[in-house]
Every structure is written in C-alpha cells, then in structure tokens.
C-alpha cells in the first residue's frame, strides 16, 4: 500500500502489458480519489439521516466520501429485517492509498483476515424477498430485537468490494480475461464497542462530545455576614474551593480529550494533574499572601472565559490537514441504532464531514482553537502572584476594558500575568487575541503592563484614556491592592478626575465603623443640624447684644483716686468690697446711666453675620460690635478695640490702678472679651468642627465674668441676669450629640458588611463598569480604638449593654481611664458575639467572687483575668489601613442624601419563617455556632432551643451534639420551627496537604530467588519535595550497601524478606519531617514496596545494582516516582515500566479512607505453552484478563515483560514465574509459582502437532 507516483507513456508499436494498463488506471484513479479526500474532505456530505422506530430504521437519501476517496450514494430506504453478515475477504488487487505509508493493508475495517467480529446486515422488504429461502430463514425482524440489544449497535454504511476472476477459457476462446472489481453499498449493524476500537486505532472520528458547562460562583451569595477582614478574604476562598477547581480540571482535560485530533499537542495532554497545581497555587496564596486571593478568583475566571471561547469555537471546526486515509477507508458510520439523527446534532457514531482546510475558513478556525488551547496553557504558566512586599511598588492604573458577554481576548490584560517570553515558552501577549496576533498587532492589546511591551510612541496602548472610550464599557483598576487606603483612594480619584471618567469611588472598612479616612462629610445628612446651629448662634447673640451694646457704648471716663487707700484695702482683702463708699457711689452713678434693655440695635445683621463668618472662617474680635452696635469715640468699645493685637485683647485696667470704680471697668472689659471669645469660636466653626471642650472653657470664663459683675452690682441683679438666661451650652451639646449619632449611623453604612447588604449587585471584577461605583475595602485594626459615646445611638444592643454597665458614659466629660475600661469590655462583648450573655456571665461570676470570701486572692484574680480576656483575633501581616479587596456596583452610589422612597404597606405580614445558618466550628473543633434567621410574621420574636428560651440569635453547641429543635413565636402567637442537624467539627489539621495522603504498591525489580541471587550495590538516592517546593536530597548508597554487604551480596529464599525490611527501615530513619513517616513499607505477603506520601509532596527514589542472572552480569537502574517504576539497563534502555497500583487514599487528620479495591481480584490460572516445536520459546498467560501486567521470569529472556501474553526463552526446566495483574481500577493480584510447561510433540508421519497438557493445575 502506498501511492502510485508514475504512469506509463505509450509509444508507437509498443508492446503493452497488463502492468502498463493497471499503472495508468491506478494513477488516474488515485489522483481522482486524492482530489476528493485531500482537497475537498471526507465524511457524510448530506442526507443519510436516521429515523428510528420500533419496527424499522429509515435512512434518507444522501451520500458520503470515505477517507480513501470513495463516493457512496444511497437512496431513501426503510430497513425492517436483519441477517447475519460475515466480513468478506479483502480483494487481492484492491488499491488503497497511503500518503505516508503508515498503515498496514491487512487492517481494513470489516474485511478479513483481521476483522472477525460478528455483524448483521440491514435489509429492506424488497431485498429480503430477493434472497434465497435458506438465507431468508436466518432473517430477524427489527421489531423482535430488544431495545437493550439495539442500544449496543450502530448503523454503518459499508462499501463491499469483491474481486471476480473472469473465466479464462470457454468453448470459443481461451484468452485470459483478467478480473473485475465490483462495489456494493451495504447497511450493517455493528457493535459500538467494535467501532470504538476501530476509532481508537485510526485516531477516532471527529464527533464533538459535549464539553461540561462551567461557571464560578458569585461572591458571598447567598448573602452572609462578612464582618471582618478575615471574612472578606475567606469569602473569596470559599468560591475558589476544591469543588470549583475540580470542575475546572475536568473541563480542561475534556477539552484535550475531545479535540486532541485537532490540537496535535506534541507532548500529549498538558492538563494532567492541573487541579492539584491550581490547589497548590491557592494554598500558597492563602499562606503567603492572602490579599492576592481575589486575583486568584479572577485568574480562575480568566480560565473559565477562555475555556468557553475555546468550547464555542472548537464546536464549529471540522477540518484536518491530510486526514488519515485509513480512518474510515470503506465505510461511514451513520448513527446509533436506537437514536434518530438530527442535522447538526453531534454523535460519536456518525462520520461528520471533515473539511479540507481549503474550504469554509476552516484553516483560520483551526488555527484559532489551537491558539486558544495554547492560551489556556500559558495563562496557568504565567500566573504570577505578587509578594506583599511588591504591593507598594505597584503604580495605580485604570485601563479601559470590556465587560459582559465578551471573550477574555477582547479585554485588557490583567497585571498578575508575566508577559515576557522565556527560552522555553512564548509570551502570553502573543496568545491573548488571535485576530490581533494574526494581523501582527499583538502589541496593541491593552493591559496594566503596556509600558513593558508597547513602543514609547504608541500612546494608544500606553495611555488609552486619552482617546475615545465609547467602545469600552468597563474600567480595570489595578495597583491599589496592599497599599494604604488614603494614598490608594487618592490615586484612583486623581486618575478619575484627570481623565474625566464616568465612575464613582468610595472606601469601606471591613472591620470598624471608624475613621482612618478623613474625607468630606455627607452634607445633607447634617444640613438641617447646621441650620439649627446657626439659628442657635443668632438667638444667643440676639439675647446678649442689647445689654452688651449698652456696655460697649458706655463712655470710658475714669476718675483718679488715692492709691494708698486702694493698697490698704487690698491688703485688708476688701478691694471690691461693697462697703467701699467711694467706689460704690461711683459704680451706682455709672450703672444708672446704662440701659440694659432699652437700646435699639441693628438686629437683621445678626443672621448675615453668622453666615458670612461660617463661609469665610475668619472672625476678628470686635467686628460684631462694630457691625451690631457701632462705636462711639471714647466709649468702652473704642478702648476695647484699641487694645486688640493679633486678635488678642489686653485689659487696659488693672485692679491696682489710681482710678475710681476700677473693678467695674475691669469686669466690663473682661465680660466683653469673654463674649467676643465665644463669638469667635461659634462664628469660625461649623457644628461638625465645633470643639465643645474649647467652647465650654470660653463659656465658663464668660459665666465667671457675669457672676463677678453680678456680685458687684447687687442692687441691679435683675438687669445682669439677662446675660445668664441663654442655655447655650445645653443646646449645643444636644445638637452635637445628634450630629455624632448621624455621623456614626453614616459611618456604619460605610462598613463593608452593611453596605453589601443594603446595595444590591455588589460584585468583584477587578474594576468597575462605566457609570458604576468602584469600592475599595480596607483592613482596620480595632484593638486600639477608644469607645465613642455616640456609638451608643447606633447599635441599640450595645447601647443598652454599655449604659447598663457604665451609666457615667453619658456624662459630658469622661476620663481616659474610664473610656479605656469601657472600650476593653466593649471589644470583649463584641468578639464573644453575644453582649448580653457575656455581661450576664461576667456579673454572675463577679457576684459569686464577692459573696465567697474564702477564695484565694490569686485564684480570684486569675478568674477575673480569664473573664476579661477576649477571643484571639486573626493576625494579618499588613498594617491597619491596608486595601484588602475591591468591588463595584453597576450604578453611581451613593448620594450623600437619602433618595425619595415609597413604602407600600402590605395587607398582612409575610408568613413567619425561620432558618438556621450552616454550622461554624471554632478553631479547636470543640463546638460550633449556628445563627437563627427569622423573617416574616410580626416582631418581636421569642426563640427557643429544645423548648428553652434564648437571648439573641446565636446558638453555641458542642461538636457532635444531637439534633436541636429551634422554635420561633411572633407577637401574634404564630409559630415556626427549624432543626439544627447534628454536626461534628473537624479537628484542626497541622499536617501538610491538609492531611491528604496516598499509599500505593510498587513492584520490586527482583522476586524471591529459587536458590541464590548475587546482587551488588552500586548507588542509591532519594529526592523529596515538600509543599513549598523545597527539595531534600538524601544519599542512600550506604544504606543499600549496609544491607547487602553483610550478607555477602547474596539474596537467598531465606533472607529475601529480611533484606527489604531492613532496607526500608534504614531509609525511613533518614526521612525528615514533614514527610510521611514511615514513608516506605515492605508488603511481605505480596513482596511489594508500599510508598506512602502526602498528596502535595513529591519524591524520586533510585537504586543502581549489579545482578548476576543465568551467569550473566546485568547492571540495572530502578527509578521510583509518583508515576510508577522504571527499570533501565546500563545503556539507559527501558526494560519495563509499571505504574503504581493498589492505592489507598487516607486523610491522616480525619481518618477518612478511600480504598477502591476492597474486593481483591484473584489470578485463577497461570499457563505456559510452547510457541514452536522444538524451540525453547514459550507463551505465558493468565486467567482472568487484566488491564495491565508485570511478568518476572527468573530463568527467562527477556527477564521482564508487561504484555498480556509474553513470549520468553526459557533456560532449563519448568521456570518460576511471578506475575502481577492490574485492573483498570488499579486493583491487583499476584501469583508466583513454578509453571509446568506445555510442550508441543511432533509427528513425522502426518506432520501434526499436539500439545501435551500437564496433570492437574499449577499450584
């Protein structure tokens, strides 16, 4: 079989032979068939659809091309009967094409001699009638065949070729008439299992088996509380769990399995064990850099999107370059015998048309799916998680991208991929977008690392935000993770503002309601309070300004007096005494001229003064007096203004001056300045900025000045009292409390957990949609936070708790020590999850300690310390304020002001429902908590557990507790129940790989000898790789030598087991933690090696020995690893390879065990038959059949074999044979015995040969 590459050229008078004519015919015929098969394609062209019923199989009109280029047409036919069909002999002179001469002529499906499987021929009613009666008697109706029988069969359109020798002689002519080749299409029923073997031998057909669907779960859906940084990151880990990775593993491996005939991967399936690789990457991220877990989720999402792009585009590729001519040389599979076909519906038993790459853009499509498959490999190879130290070095960047139903290739390249090519692999950038790569524009892919690959002049890629962004609907935001929130938020906002991007940016704390960020406050939340605040200031000034202006306008005309008298009174303590007649007369005279209530001043200016001052934030002392009261030259006001420097007033009067009524003037100035000082504070600070401590200090000074003046003016107390009837401090305290309450309520909304619950559609996509809100979530350490009294208004439960325990907290001035004490208890209560229960237990124990005075002081203090100790917090390797994750909502959110909302009251409350959350175990695995979730009905609710009422909604149960019944009763008396199923917590595992290990059996390179077996040690070594890819190399040469040399390097039947036991023990002593120990075990019963390793570990064990077998020296190298055992000779030639078998999976933490071989197979018979008379070659076999084998012949050549029926040359008598049979599940059976050989006895007279069976069975 090959190709006719020449044709004869005829000359005049040439003698023609049959060779000349056949070569010409053959050349023309092959060229014709090659044109069809290679340039057009092969398979079903059209029609030939099956319609299956209970009594017939209809085949529609159609035609098809075989891979040998034969055209098979068929008309509409209905088949109702079947008869047995035997494979015909393959015609002697039939020409089969082989472009590369890679197939054997004798391997043509459905032709003898190789094909001997039973088949059946489908017949129409007309074809049945044309048969002879003998053949017709063998016919069976389709309706009589069971569905189970038919379901094992497929319909095949077979081109039967028959070579007829024409008669050479008749009565008229004895010339040789040659032969004739006849072709007849026949419709056959063939077992699917037979077709599977044919497809496997000839690279299969191209039916697309459906690839699995694959989707990632959404973040925190169903919605649960994410109250801390740990919970935020754990939610990412939850949606990238082993189940998800296993599905990705299945999908990627299915991609290769289904399309390997198109992909032509030179090294086979690149995704073998990819699930373990992805799990290892995830574990390293969780261990070394948990912040990167969100990008691991994105990485898996990239794999899923690329997989779907491959899945969709590969479905429509039916192209192959130079299809194997022997794939379906003279037949076409039409479909299953029990399933009607539909146009376009894929089936593994139908030969769909394989186009030549010349047609239907198939070449482009084929290139694209190979491109996408390579991209899948490169995504995994180039995923490069950052170390925490690299975060600060990253530049914040926003890259336009696409979102929604777009392929990954149409999106920007994320920053977590390495894009530089290496000596062994191409750049991922060249495999990102097929169209751009084909067009030579791979450098025009947008991405975070565009500066690394785009030319400095290519601003379209390096600075894409400068150009039209209409075609993009998404902005990828990167470089902020791991940075401090303030620079991160500032950086993102700066880019947003610089490039006028349609998006909003907010920052939310994962842990606290508090205040790392000092951003703008939501004005409309406090706008009404600011208005009230300004009204209070105006009212305060209005109450004071009439009397104030009178004093301000009062003439300053002090009269002198004798200083000696003043000094004497000062020494006597009567400086301001009311009995000072001279001063009293002067004071009464002055006060009589003051009208505290009758002055007409400029009132309207008050409100404008307040607004202007708040706007400018500037207030000069005395400016209010000038605007409200006016100034008269020589008045007290004039003197006051003249004594102000740098906005600080210096009183011009001292109590020791030589003027009459000095004390009155002194206190007038003190009163004016104290009022101006209050005005300065109020008029330069909005309510949000007001420092109440500062204002109260100023007010205390004012109050003191009024009281001092009041004592001096006893006769006119009713006039001075106007200064004290303001209640300004109390009103401002109330406004400030309300401000704090609202701000804390606002901050509570800025906590990520609350935000997530109240804003639908929060997702993580490493960016934000156009017109959406980008959310930065940051870690905030709460350990050093001080208790804020205003927080009592935010959380009612905590408010009741703390006010009950610390009522003095509502005082305006609380000491740092008291706040610290309250804060510590608050933290403890919050972290114990149930504040009321914590406080109840604490108080009960304290009461007990107070009542029992016999308890030693040391015990008392230890118990109190235990009560005060809060649960341990999760430690993070990054400082407070670190950005830990990002999310987005697809709308602008949120306005500072509450939107207008309409609440429609339902006619009646929703039905009362109760549910319980999944159990959450504590770190020690001793107990678990369950949260009761109640909705519907009419609150408040009464909750019971097993009939006992509880406080709160968190239930703590011991691990392994029986089922608990939760009952809820609402205010209307309606009830609902739920059951908390018993749950046993897993004990924390400190073993590598979460305790998952596998122990497998491995062959030994020798079996127990009959007599003595010399074996000299050469060298041995062990290489171990732990979960962190750290390698440990151990030289075992001394252990091997120390085991063999004391026994003179001889292995005997008596010391065989002892040698391998000792060798295993010696090796185990050298294996360090954390590897499984014992890692090696010797299975004495089966004389096999057992290697036990953790699943994320790897190993390589090697031995080199010199054996003397049959007086010949043989140097062997034996290599053990997780894939099996390879035995090589001294030239490096592979003598045998056997994979591991009899594997048992065990979790060494939980004790969970998976043993697929509980029912052990048994080898029932071992036979050795001579192959040829008088030659020492024997064929060995066992019963039953196994999937794979390993034979060891102590006195045979070759020494090893992995064939089902090996042939070996036996030296000497009956040999000792050891065989291991392995099932496809990996189970095994061992049989080793001395085999009685079946010898062929020759008969010279009739040349007959007869095997002589031994008596009895081999034991």
Secondary structure in CASP SS format (residue, H / E / C, confidence):
PFRMAT SS
TARGET T0000
AUTHOR 0000-0000-0000
METHOD secondary structure of the structure
MODEL  1
X C 1.00
X E 1.00
X C 1.00
X C 1.00
X C 1.00
X C 1.00
X C 1.00
X C 1.00
X C 1.00
X C 1.00
X C 1.00
X C 1.00
X C 1.00
X C 1.00
X C 1.00
X C 1.00
X C 1.00
X H 1.00
X H 1.00
X H 1.00
X H 1.00
X H 1.00
X H 1.00
X H 1.00
X H 1.00
X H 1.00
X H 1.00
X H 1.00
X H 1.00
X H 1.00
X H 1.00
X H 1.00
X H 1.00
X H 1.00
X H 1.00
X H 1.00
X H 1.00
X H 1.00
X H 1.00
X H 1.00
X E 1.00
X E 1.00
X E 1.00
X E 1.00
X E 1.00
X E 1.00
X C 1.00
X C 1.00
X C 1.00
X E 1.00
X E 1.00
X E 1.00
X C 1.00
X C 1.00
X C 1.00
X C 1.00
X E 1.00
X E 1.00
X E 1.00
X C 1.00
X C 1.00
X E 1.00
X E 1.00
X E 1.00
X E 1.00
X C 1.00
X C 1.00
X C 1.00
X C 1.00
X C 1.00
X E 1.00
X E 1.00
X E 1.00
X E 1.00
X C 1.00
X C 1.00
X E 1.00
X E 1.00
X E 1.00
X E 1.00
X E 1.00
X E 1.00
X E 1.00
X E 1.00
X E 1.00
X C 1.00
X C 1.00
X E 1.00
X E 1.00
X C 1.00
X C 1.00
X C 1.00
X C 1.00
X C 1.00
X C 1.00
X C 1.00
X E 1.00
X C 1.00
X C 1.00
X C 1.00
X C 1.00
X C 1.00
X C 1.00
X C 1.00
X H 1.00
X H 1.00
X H 1.00
X C 1.00
X C 1.00
X C 1.00
X E 1.00
X E 1.00
X C 1.00
X C 1.00
X C 1.00
X C 1.00
X C 1.00
X C 1.00
X E 1.00
X E 1.00
X E 1.00
X E 1.00
X E 1.00
X E 1.00
X H 1.00
X H 1.00
X H 1.00
X H 1.00
X H 1.00
X C 1.00
X C 1.00
X C 1.00
X H 1.00
X H 1.00
X H 1.00
X H 1.00
X C 1.00
X C 1.00
X C 1.00
X E 1.00
X E 1.00
X H 1.00
X H 1.00
X H 1.00
X C 1.00
X C 1.00
X H 1.00
X H 1.00
X H 1.00
X H 1.00
X C 1.00
X C 1.00
X E 1.00
X E 1.00
X E 1.00
X E 1.00
X E 1.00
X E 1.00
X E 1.00
X E 1.00
X E 1.00
X E 1.00
X E 1.00
X E 1.00
X E 1.00
X C 1.00
X C 1.00
X C 1.00
X C 1.00
X C 1.00
X C 1.00
X C 1.00
X C 1.00
X C 1.00
X C 1.00
X C 1.00
X C 1.00
X C 1.00
X E 1.00
X E 1.00
X E 1.00
X E 1.00
X E 1.00
X E 1.00
X E 1.00
X E 1.00
X E 1.00
X E 1.00
X E 1.00
X E 1.00
X E 1.00
X H 1.00
X H 1.00
X H 1.00
X H 1.00
X H 1.00
X H 1.00
X H 1.00
X H 1.00
X H 1.00
X H 1.00
X C 1.00
X C 1.00
X C 1.00
X C 1.00
X C 1.00
X C 1.00
X C 1.00
X C 1.00
X C 1.00
X C 1.00
X C 1.00
X C 1.00
X C 1.00
X C 1.00
X C 1.00
X C 1.00
X C 1.00
X C 1.00
X C 1.00
X C 1.00
X C 1.00
X C 1.00
X C 1.00
X C 1.00
X C 1.00
X C 1.00
X C 1.00
X H 1.00
X H 1.00
X H 1.00
X H 1.00
X H 1.00
X H 1.00
X H 1.00
X H 1.00
X H 1.00
X H 1.00
X C 1.00
X C 1.00
X C 1.00
X H 1.00
X H 1.00
X H 1.00
X H 1.00
X H 1.00
X H 1.00
X H 1.00
X H 1.00
X H 1.00
X H 1.00
X H 1.00
X H 1.00
X H 1.00
X H 1.00
X H 1.00
X H 1.00
X H 1.00
X H 1.00
X H 1.00
X H 1.00
X H 1.00
X H 1.00
X C 1.00
X C 1.00
X C 1.00
X C 1.00
X C 1.00
X C 1.00
X C 1.00
X C 1.00
X C 1.00
X C 1.00
X H 1.00
X H 1.00
X H 1.00
X H 1.00
X H 1.00
X H 1.00
X H 1.00
X H 1.00
X H 1.00
X H 1.00
X H 1.00
X H 1.00
X H 1.00
X H 1.00
X H 1.00
X C 1.00
X H 1.00
X H 1.00
X H 1.00
X H 1.00
X H 1.00
X H 1.00
X H 1.00
X H 1.00
X H 1.00
X H 1.00
X H 1.00
X H 1.00
X H 1.00
X H 1.00
X H 1.00
X H 1.00
X H 1.00
X H 1.00
X H 1.00
X H 1.00
X H 1.00
X H 1.00
X H 1.00
X H 1.00
X H 1.00
X C 1.00
X C 1.00
X C 1.00
X C 1.00
X E 1.00
X C 1.00
X C 1.00
X C 1.00
X C 1.00
X C 1.00
X C 1.00
X C 1.00
X C 1.00
X C 1.00
X C 1.00
X C 1.00
X E 1.00
X E 1.00
X E 1.00
X E 1.00
X E 1.00
X E 1.00
X C 1.00
X C 1.00
X C 1.00
X C 1.00
X C 1.00
X C 1.00
X C 1.00
X C 1.00
X C 1.00
X C 1.00
X C 1.00
X C 1.00
X C 1.00
X C 1.00
X C 1.00
X E 1.00
X C 1.00
X E 1.00
X E 1.00
X C 1.00
X C 1.00
X C 1.00
X C 1.00
X C 1.00
X C 1.00
X H 1.00
X H 1.00
X H 1.00
X H 1.00
X H 1.00
X H 1.00
X H 1.00
X H 1.00
X H 1.00
X H 1.00
X H 1.00
X H 1.00
X H 1.00
X H 1.00
X H 1.00
X H 1.00
X H 1.00
X H 1.00
X H 1.00
X H 1.00
X C 1.00
X E 1.00
X C 1.00
X C 1.00
X C 1.00
X C 1.00
X H 1.00
X H 1.00
X H 1.00
X H 1.00
X C 1.00
X C 1.00
X C 1.00
X C 1.00
X C 1.00
X E 1.00
X E 1.00
X E 1.00
X E 1.00
X E 1.00
X C 1.00
X C 1.00
X C 1.00
X C 1.00
X C 1.00
X C 1.00
X H 1.00
X H 1.00
X H 1.00
X C 1.00
X C 1.00
X E 1.00
X C 1.00
X C 1.00
X C 1.00
X E 1.00
X C 1.00
X C 1.00
X C 1.00
X C 1.00
X C 1.00
X C 1.00
X C 1.00
X C 1.00
X C 1.00
X C 1.00
X H 1.00
X H 1.00
X H 1.00
X H 1.00
X C 1.00
X C 1.00
X H 1.00
X H 1.00
X H 1.00
X H 1.00
X H 1.00
X C 1.00
X C 1.00
X C 1.00
X H 1.00
X H 1.00
X H 1.00
X C 1.00
X C 1.00
X E 1.00
X C 1.00
X C 1.00
X H 1.00
X H 1.00
X H 1.00
X H 1.00
X C 1.00
X C 1.00
X C 1.00
X C 1.00
X C 1.00
X H 1.00
X H 1.00
X H 1.00
X H 1.00
X C 1.00
X H 1.00
X H 1.00
X H 1.00
X C 1.00
X C 1.00
X C 1.00
X C 1.00
X C 1.00
X C 1.00
X C 1.00
X E 1.00
X E 1.00
X E 1.00
X E 1.00
X E 1.00
X C 1.00
X C 1.00
X C 1.00
X C 1.00
X C 1.00
X E 1.00
X H 1.00
X H 1.00
X H 1.00
X H 1.00
X H 1.00
X H 1.00
X H 1.00
X H 1.00
X H 1.00
X H 1.00
X H 1.00
X H 1.00
X H 1.00
X H 1.00
X C 1.00
X C 1.00
X C 1.00
X C 1.00
X C 1.00
X E 1.00
X E 1.00
X E 1.00
X E 1.00
X E 1.00
X E 1.00
X C 1.00
X C 1.00
X C 1.00
X C 1.00
X C 1.00
X C 1.00
X C 1.00
X C 1.00
X C 1.00
X C 1.00
X C 1.00
X C 1.00
X C 1.00
X H 1.00
X H 1.00
X H 1.00
X H 1.00
X H 1.00
X H 1.00
X H 1.00
X H 1.00
X H 1.00
X H 1.00
X H 1.00
X H 1.00
X H 1.00
X H 1.00
X H 1.00
X H 1.00
X H 1.00
X H 1.00
X H 1.00
X H 1.00
X H 1.00
X H 1.00
X H 1.00
X H 1.00
X H 1.00
X H 1.00
X H 1.00
X H 1.00
X H 1.00
X H 1.00
X H 1.00
X C 1.00
X E 1.00
X C 1.00
X C 1.00
X C 1.00
X C 1.00
X E 1.00
X C 1.00
X C 1.00
X H 1.00
X H 1.00
X H 1.00
X H 1.00
X H 1.00
X H 1.00
X H 1.00
X H 1.00
X H 1.00
X H 1.00
X C 1.00
X C 1.00
X C 1.00
X C 1.00
X C 1.00
X C 1.00
X C 1.00
X C 1.00
X H 1.00
X H 1.00
X H 1.00
X H 1.00
X H 1.00
X H 1.00
X H 1.00
X H 1.00
X H 1.00
X H 1.00
X H 1.00
X H 1.00
X C 1.00
X C 1.00
X C 1.00
X C 1.00
X C 1.00
X C 1.00
X C 1.00
X C 1.00
X C 1.00
X C 1.00
X C 1.00
X C 1.00
X H 1.00
X H 1.00
X H 1.00
X H 1.00
X H 1.00
X H 1.00
X H 1.00
X H 1.00
X H 1.00
X H 1.00
X H 1.00
X H 1.00
X C 1.00
X C 1.00
X C 1.00
X C 1.00
X C 1.00
X C 1.00
X H 1.00
X H 1.00
X H 1.00
X H 1.00
X H 1.00
X H 1.00
X C 1.00
X C 1.00
X C 1.00
X C 1.00
X C 1.00
X C 1.00
X E 1.00
X H 1.00
X H 1.00
X H 1.00
X H 1.00
X H 1.00
X H 1.00
X H 1.00
X C 1.00
X E 1.00
X E 1.00
X C 1.00
X C 1.00
X E 1.00
X E 1.00
X C 1.00
X C 1.00
X C 1.00
X C 1.00
X C 1.00
X C 1.00
X C 1.00
X C 1.00
X C 1.00
X E 1.00
X C 1.00
X C 1.00
X H 1.00
X H 1.00
X H 1.00
X H 1.00
X H 1.00
X H 1.00
X H 1.00
X H 1.00
X H 1.00
X H 1.00
X H 1.00
X H 1.00
X H 1.00
X H 1.00
X H 1.00
X H 1.00
X H 1.00
X H 1.00
X H 1.00
X H 1.00
X H 1.00
X H 1.00
X H 1.00
X C 1.00
X C 1.00
X H 1.00
X H 1.00
X H 1.00
X C 1.00
X C 1.00
X H 1.00
X H 1.00
X H 1.00
X H 1.00
X H 1.00
X H 1.00
X H 1.00
X H 1.00
X H 1.00
X H 1.00
X H 1.00
X H 1.00
X H 1.00
X H 1.00
X H 1.00
X H 1.00
X H 1.00
X H 1.00
X H 1.00
X H 1.00
X H 1.00
X C 1.00
X H 1.00
X H 1.00
X H 1.00
X H 1.00
X H 1.00
X H 1.00
X H 1.00
X H 1.00
X H 1.00
X H 1.00
X C 1.00
X C 1.00
X C 1.00
X C 1.00
X H 1.00
X H 1.00
X H 1.00
X H 1.00
X H 1.00
X H 1.00
X H 1.00
X H 1.00
X H 1.00
X H 1.00
X H 1.00
X H 1.00
X H 1.00
X H 1.00
X H 1.00
X H 1.00
X H 1.00
X H 1.00
X H 1.00
X H 1.00
X H 1.00
X H 1.00
X C 1.00
X E 1.00
X H 1.00
X H 1.00
X H 1.00
X H 1.00
X H 1.00
X H 1.00
X H 1.00
X C 1.00
X C 1.00
X C 1.00
X C 1.00
X E 1.00
X C 1.00
X C 1.00
X C 1.00
X E 1.00
X E 1.00
X E 1.00
X C 1.00
X C 1.00
X C 1.00
X E 1.00
X E 1.00
X E 1.00
X E 1.00
X E 1.00
X E 1.00
X C 1.00
X C 1.00
X C 1.00
X C 1.00
X C 1.00
X C 1.00
X C 1.00
X C 1.00
X C 1.00
X C 1.00
X H 1.00
X H 1.00
X H 1.00
X H 1.00
X H 1.00
X C 1.00
X C 1.00
X H 1.00
X H 1.00
X H 1.00
X H 1.00
X H 1.00
X H 1.00
X H 1.00
X H 1.00
X H 1.00
X H 1.00
X C 1.00
X H 1.00
X H 1.00
X H 1.00
X H 1.00
X C 1.00
X C 1.00
X C 1.00
X C 1.00
X C 1.00
X H 1.00
X H 1.00
X H 1.00
X H 1.00
X H 1.00
X H 1.00
X H 1.00
X H 1.00
X H 1.00
X H 1.00
X H 1.00
X H 1.00
X H 1.00
X H 1.00
X H 1.00
X H 1.00
X C 1.00
X C 1.00
X C 1.00
X H 1.00
X H 1.00
X H 1.00
X H 1.00
X H 1.00
X H 1.00
X H 1.00
X H 1.00
X H 1.00
X H 1.00
X H 1.00
X H 1.00
X H 1.00
X H 1.00
X H 1.00
X H 1.00
X H 1.00
X C 1.00
X C 1.00
X C 1.00
X C 1.00
X C 1.00
X H 1.00
X H 1.00
X H 1.00
X H 1.00
X H 1.00
X H 1.00
X H 1.00
X H 1.00
X H 1.00
X H 1.00
X H 1.00
X H 1.00
X C 1.00
X C 1.00
X C 1.00
X C 1.00
X C 1.00
X C 1.00
X C 1.00
X C 1.00
X C 1.00
X C 1.00
X C 1.00
X C 1.00
X C 1.00
X E 1.00
X E 1.00
X E 1.00
X E 1.00
X E 1.00
X E 1.00
X E 1.00
X E 1.00
X C 1.00
X C 1.00
X C 1.00
X C 1.00
X C 1.00
X C 1.00
X C 1.00
X C 1.00
X C 1.00
X C 1.00
X C 1.00
X C 1.00
X C 1.00
X C 1.00
X C 1.00
X C 1.00
X C 1.00
X C 1.00
X C 1.00
X C 1.00
X C 1.00
X C 1.00
X C 1.00
X E 1.00
X E 1.00
X E 1.00
X E 1.00
X C 1.00
X C 1.00
X C 1.00
X E 1.00
X E 1.00
X C 1.00
X C 1.00
X C 1.00
X C 1.00
X C 1.00
X E 1.00
X E 1.00
X E 1.00
X E 1.00
X E 1.00
X E 1.00
X E 1.00
X E 1.00
X E 1.00
X C 1.00
X C 1.00
X C 1.00
X C 1.00
X C 1.00
X C 1.00
X E 1.00
X E 1.00
X E 1.00
X E 1.00
X C 1.00
X C 1.00
X E 1.00
X E 1.00
X C 1.00
X C 1.00
X C 1.00
X C 1.00
X E 1.00
X E 1.00
X E 1.00
X E 1.00
X E 1.00
X C 1.00
X C 1.00
X C 1.00
X C 1.00
X C 1.00
X E 1.00
X E 1.00
X E 1.00
X E 1.00
X E 1.00
X E 1.00
X C 1.00
X C 1.00
X C 1.00
X C 1.00
X C 1.00
X E 1.00
X E 1.00
X E 1.00
X E 1.00
X E 1.00
X E 1.00
X C 1.00
X C 1.00
X C 1.00
X C 1.00
X C 1.00
X C 1.00
X C 1.00
X C 1.00
X C 1.00
X C 1.00
X C 1.00
X H 1.00
X H 1.00
X H 1.00
X H 1.00
X E 1.00
X E 1.00
X E 1.00
X E 1.00
X E 1.00
X E 1.00
X E 1.00
X C 1.00
X C 1.00
X C 1.00
X C 1.00
X C 1.00
X C 1.00
X C 1.00
X C 1.00
X C 1.00
X E 1.00
X E 1.00
X E 1.00
X E 1.00
X E 1.00
X E 1.00
X E 1.00
X E 1.00
X E 1.00
X E 1.00
X E 1.00
X E 1.00
X E 1.00
X E 1.00
X C 1.00
X C 1.00
X C 1.00
X C 1.00
X C 1.00
X E 1.00
X E 1.00
X E 1.00
X E 1.00
X E 1.00
X C 1.00
X H 1.00
X H 1.00
X H 1.00
X H 1.00
X H 1.00
X H 1.00
X H 1.00
X H 1.00
X H 1.00
X H 1.00
X H 1.00
X C 1.00
X C 1.00
X E 1.00
X E 1.00
X E 1.00
X C 1.00
X C 1.00
X C 1.00
X H 1.00
X H 1.00
X H 1.00
X H 1.00
X H 1.00
X H 1.00
X H 1.00
X H 1.00
X H 1.00
X H 1.00
X H 1.00
X H 1.00
X H 1.00
X H 1.00
X H 1.00
X C 1.00
X C 1.00
X C 1.00
X C 1.00
X C 1.00
X C 1.00
X C 1.00
X C 1.00
X C 1.00
X E 1.00
X E 1.00
X E 1.00
X E 1.00
X C 1.00
X C 1.00
X C 1.00
X C 1.00
X E 1.00
X E 1.00
X E 1.00
X E 1.00
X E 1.00
X E 1.00
X E 1.00
X C 1.00
X C 1.00
X C 1.00
X E 1.00
X E 1.00
X E 1.00
X E 1.00
X E 1.00
X E 1.00
X E 1.00
X E 1.00
X E 1.00
X E 1.00
X E 1.00
X E 1.00
X C 1.00
X C 1.00
X E 1.00
X E 1.00
X E 1.00
X E 1.00
X E 1.00
X E 1.00
X E 1.00
X E 1.00
X E 1.00
X E 1.00
X C 1.00
X C 1.00
X E 1.00
X E 1.00
X E 1.00
X E 1.00
X E 1.00
X C 1.00
X C 1.00
X C 1.00
X C 1.00
X C 1.00
X E 1.00
X E 1.00
X E 1.00
X E 1.00
X E 1.00
X C 1.00
X C 1.00
X E 1.00
X E 1.00
X E 1.00
X E 1.00
X E 1.00
X E 1.00
X E 1.00
X C 1.00
X C 1.00
X C 1.00
X C 1.00
X C 1.00
X E 1.00
X E 1.00
X E 1.00
X C 1.00
X C 1.00
X C 1.00
X C 1.00
X C 1.00
X C 1.00
X C 1.00
X C 1.00
X C 1.00
X E 1.00
X E 1.00
X E 1.00
X E 1.00
X E 1.00
X E 1.00
X C 1.00
X C 1.00
X C 1.00
X C 1.00
X C 1.00
X C 1.00
X E 1.00
X E 1.00
X E 1.00
X E 1.00
X E 1.00
X E 1.00
X E 1.00
X C 1.00
X C 1.00
X C 1.00
X C 1.00
X E 1.00
X E 1.00
X E 1.00
X E 1.00
X E 1.00
X E 1.00
X C 1.00
X C 1.00
X E 1.00
X E 1.00
X C 1.00
X C 1.00
X E 1.00
X E 1.00
X C 1.00
X C 1.00
X C 1.00
X C 1.00
X C 1.00
X E 1.00
X E 1.00
X E 1.00
X E 1.00
X C 1.00
X C 1.00
X C 1.00
X C 1.00
X C 1.00
X E 1.00
X E 1.00
X E 1.00
X E 1.00
X E 1.00
X E 1.00
X E 1.00
X C 1.00
X C 1.00
X C 1.00
X C 1.00
X C 1.00
X E 1.00
X E 1.00
X E 1.00
X E 1.00
X E 1.00
X E 1.00
X E 1.00
X C 1.00
X C 1.00
X E 1.00
X E 1.00
X C 1.00
X E 1.00
X E 1.00
X E 1.00
X C 1.00
X C 1.00
X C 1.00
X C 1.00
X C 1.00
X C 1.00
X E 1.00
X E 1.00
X E 1.00
X C 1.00
X C 1.00
X C 1.00
X C 1.00
X C 1.00
X C 1.00
X C 1.00
X C 1.00
END
